[in-house]
Amino acid sequence: MKTFDQFTEDVNAVLAFIKKAHAGQSYGSKPYWTHPKAVAVMGKKLFGSKFTDDAYTAALLHDVVEDTPYSLKDLANAGFSSKVLNAVGLLTKDNAITYEANIARIISSGDKIAMMVKFADNYMNYSGDKSSWSETKRLKSQAKYRNSMVNLSKHLNVNLTIPEHNSLDIRYSKSLSMLGEALEITINICD
């Protein structure tokens, strides 16, 4: 098991890599690399110790193959673990199929890392600022991410309630988040 200092050193190296990989890209008004970092932090908050070092790393890398010139082979050559590579491969959108089919592919793989990262990614996308979007585009996006979170929650032992409208607030038991090893994570998403 890695020490905290070793993990911090690894995370800093991955952050430096994704800053380089996503250079010139933006997520809203922020540099793009802030999105995968937010996904990693949210994954750890939601899933506690189940969100392992490999899950954290996969979250940081989840858009690299999809949105940059880097390939899975490049990530393998950089020394990332097979668990990270498998998750990143699953999280890389297959443009030949629908978004829903991509989510089904992740779920059918049984890869808990990929499912947890996708859940955290969907949460960040669902809760992101869409104030400049048209009402139609915003509602379509919200429905897509909501449906994905609902489907993923069924396979992650997550109790999830999301209203049909766009307001989002996640509350989860402080004791569960502190224990981190709870068998079931309860996430209530409501007004």
C-alpha positions, 0 to 999 in steps of 0.5 A, spaced: 500 500 500 502 506 498 503 512 503 500 518 503 506 522 500 507 516 495 499 517 493 500 525 493 506 524 489 503 520 484 497 524 483 501 531 482 504 527 476 498 525 473 495 532 474 501 535 471 500 530 465 493 531 464 494 539 464 499 538 458 494 533 455 488 537 455 492 544 454 488 549 450 481 545 452 476 548 456 470 546 460 466 552 461 470 558 463 475 553 466 481 550 464 479 543 462 483 539 467 479 542 472 473 537 470 477 530 471 480 533 477 473 535 480 470 528 478 476 525 482 475 529 488 467 527 487 468 520 486 472 520 493 467 524 497 461 519 494 465 512 495 470 513 500 475 508 501 471 504 495 474 509 490 481 506 490 488 510 488 486 506 481 479 509 481 482 516 483 487 515 477 482 513 472 478 519 474 483 524 472 485 520 466 478 519 464 477 524 458 485 523 455 484 518 450 477 521 448 479 528 447 487 528 446 492 525 441 494 520 447 492 513 446 491 507 451 498 504 449 501 511 451 498 510 457 500 503 458 507 505 456 507 511 461 506 505 466 499 506 468 496 499 472 491 495 468 485 496 472 486 504 470 487 502 463 481 498 463 477 503 466 479 509 462 478 504 455 471 503 458 470 510 459 472 512 452 466 514 448 465 509 442 462 514 437 459 508 433 454 507 439 449 512 443 450 515 449 446 510 453 449 504 449 456 507 452 453 507 459 450 500 458 457 497 456 460 500 462 455 497 466 455 490 463 463 490 464 462 489 471 468 494 472 466 498 479 472 503 477 469 505 471 462 505 474 464 509 480 468 514 475 462 515 470 457 516 476 462 522 479 463 524 472 455 524 470 454 528 477 459 533 475 456 534 468 449 534 471 450 539 476 455 544 472 453 551 470 448 551 464 445 558 465 448 560 458 444 554 455 437 554 451 432 551 456 431 545 451 439 543 451 439 544 458 433 539 459 436 534 454 442 534 458 440 534 465 435 528 462 441 524 459 445 525 466 440 523 470 438 517 467 445 515 466 446 516 474 440 512 475 442 506 471 449 506 474 446 507 481 443 500 481 449 497 480 453 500 485 449 499 491 447 507 491 440 509 493 439 515 489 433 519 488 433 525 483 427 529 481 425 530 474 427 538 474 434 541 474 436 542 481 441 538 485 443 537 492 447 531 494 447 529 501 450 523 504 450 520 511 457 523 514 458 517 518 458 513 512 463 518 509 467 517 515 467 510 515 468 509 508 467 502 508 460 502 508 456 496 504 451 501 501 452 508 500 446 512 500 445 518 496 439 523 496 439 528 490 433 532 491 430 539 492 
